[in-house]
Amino acid sequence: MDPSDQPPSATAPQAEEGVLLPIPDPAESARLLGQPDGVEPFRSGFVALIGRPNVGKSTLLNQLVGQKVAITSPIAQTTRNRLRAILTTPQAQLVLLDTPGIHKPHHLLGERLVKTARGAIGEVDVVLLLVDGSQPAGRGDGFIVELLRHCRAPVHVALNKHDLVSPERRQELAASYRELLAGGGQDADPGGPPPLDWPLHPVSALTGAGTSELVQALSAALPPGPHLYPADAVSDQPEQLLMAELIREQVLSHTREEVPHSVAVSIDRVVEDGPRTAVLATVLVERSSQKGILIGKGGRMLRTIGQGARLQMEKVFAGPVYLELFVKVVPGWRRSAARLAELGYRGD
Ligand SMILES: Nc1nc2c(ncn2[C@@H]2O[C@H](COP(=O)(O)OP(=O)(O)OP(=O)(O)O)[C@@H](O)[C@H]2O)c(=O)[nH]1
């Protein structure tokens, strides 16, 4: 007999039946987590920080966790790796994913940055869209709003850099973002997508103004849940990655446009040498002219970079650091997928 004629066995999966999952009920979750009645449950979860380059994502992360976990720079596209910063309050634990600014990719590294940012949106409990609130809403903001329109997680919008704006102008700027979310205000196409009611939060990542209200709103949007990391953790980033980022930050702040986008740092060795940590690292550039700039006259530039990075490392790792820096020319490293993967710039 043809096996396909046989009746299905009792244990065979019944594909057509499907499974009905219960809709999450916060009160029920709180009860299961052992929360007494009337007490707000502890909440925890993942928050993706999304925004155009240079809107202040790294500055906000550092401000929220109260210490340096991400590098910042006035040059766009500083953030390359997805970083988890952890913020624990008495009410909640927020695990924040820093994502590279969303922009149009120009080369392989650019494509990976965008892919990492898009990937983060699908995996989180809340999305925080950060915009430069010192400027009216523009087309770039519209692009990201459309990207986020169908995301499953609730979206909150932080209007950053409010310290740069006079109180009168703030209303005007906030209105431009409200209009963007509403679908273009009076000119809106009646058949267009429905308006979005994402909450707006004015903040200054630089001064910290408005950030505690923002944390409260984000915490309330998380599901009830336990601590995901120890309460005193601020980052799950491997130490060596942070060391490399601190060196890259110094390169970005001491050199001009000729160098920044073509620089990567690899940490070659870390040795615990008594009370101090010895770090050997290589700065990779694409052209020998860039190597010349980085080393500087009589090695002066490299010394300045090394000194700055060492001081930052000593702050972050709370102890003396000995840092030795090398510079190496690797032509076209930005375009080489294998080299990117080796340096930890993952596309997945
Ligand atoms: N005045 C002011 N400047 C800010 C604020 N937040 C960030 N900045 C500045 O804006 C610049 C960019 O900040 P970053 O935090 O590096 O921006 P980012 O969004 O992480 O940038 P990418 O890594 O390119 O995606 C830096 O010069 C910051 O000092 C703010 O609230 N007020």
The ligand as a MOL file (V3000), in Angstrom:
LIG
                    3D

  0  0  0     0  0            999 V3000
M  V30 BEGIN CTAB
M  V30 COUNTS 32 34 0 0 0
M  V30 BEGIN ATOM
M  V30 1 N 23.8530 70.4130 22.3200 0
M  V30 2 C 23.6830 69.0960 22.3190 0
M  V30 3 N 24.5240 68.2930 21.6180 0
M  V30 4 C 24.3170 66.9640 21.6500 0
M  V30 5 C 23.2520 66.3700 22.3890 0
M  V30 6 N 23.3070 65.0360 22.2010 0
M  V30 7 C 24.3710 64.7910 21.3990 0
M  V30 8 N 24.9830 65.9420 21.0570 0
M  V30 9 C 26.1830 66.0970 20.1940 0
M  V30 10 O 25.8790 65.5850 18.8970 0
M  V30 11 C 27.0360 64.9120 18.3550 0
M  V30 12 C 26.6690 63.4840 17.9660 0
M  V30 13 O 26.3960 62.7410 19.1230 0
M  V30 14 P 26.5490 61.1410 19.1630 0
M  V30 15 O 26.0390 60.7180 20.4940 0
M  V30 16 O 27.9170 60.7040 18.7590 0
M  V30 17 O 25.5300 60.7610 18.0020 0
M  V30 18 P 25.0850 59.3210 17.4470 0
M  V30 19 O 23.6510 59.4120 17.1330 0
M  V30 20 O 25.5130 58.2470 18.3980 0
M  V30 21 O 25.9350 59.2750 16.1170 0
M  V30 22 P 26.2410 58.0140 15.1390 0
M  V30 23 O 27.2620 57.1840 15.8680 0
M  V30 24 O 26.8060 58.7180 13.9530 0
M  V30 25 O 24.9940 57.2970 14.8370 0
M  V30 26 C 28.1170 65.0230 19.4170 0
M  V30 27 O 28.9400 66.1220 19.1120 0
M  V30 28 C 27.3460 65.2620 20.7050 0
M  V30 29 O 28.0740 65.9630 21.6740 0
M  V30 30 C 22.3700 67.2670 23.1300 0
M  V30 31 O 21.4210 66.8700 23.7960 0
M  V30 32 N 22.6420 68.6040 23.0500 0
M  V30 END ATOM
M  V30 BEGIN BOND
M  V30 1 1 1 2
M  V30 2 2 2 3
M  V30 3 1 2 32
M  V30 4 1 3 4
M  V30 5 2 4 5
M  V30 6 1 4 8
M  V30 7 1 5 6
M  V30 8 1 5 30
M  V30 9 2 6 7
M  V30 10 1 7 8
M  V30 11 1 8 9
M  V30 12 1 9 10
M  V30 13 1 9 28
M  V30 14 1 10 11
M  V30 15 1 11 12
M  V30 16 1 11 26
M  V30 17 1 12 13
M  V30 18 1 13 14
M  V30 19 2 14 15
M  V30 20 1 14 16
M  V30 21 1 14 17
M  V30 22 1 17 18
M  V30 23 2 18 19
M  V30 24 1 18 20
M  V30 25 1 18 21
M  V30 26 1 21 22
M  V30 27 2 22 23
M  V30 28 1 22 24
M  V30 29 1 22 25
M  V30 30 1 26 27
M  V30 31 1 26 28
M  V30 32 1 28 29
M  V30 33 2 30 31
M  V30 34 1 30 32
M  V30 END BOND
M  V30 END CTAB
M  END
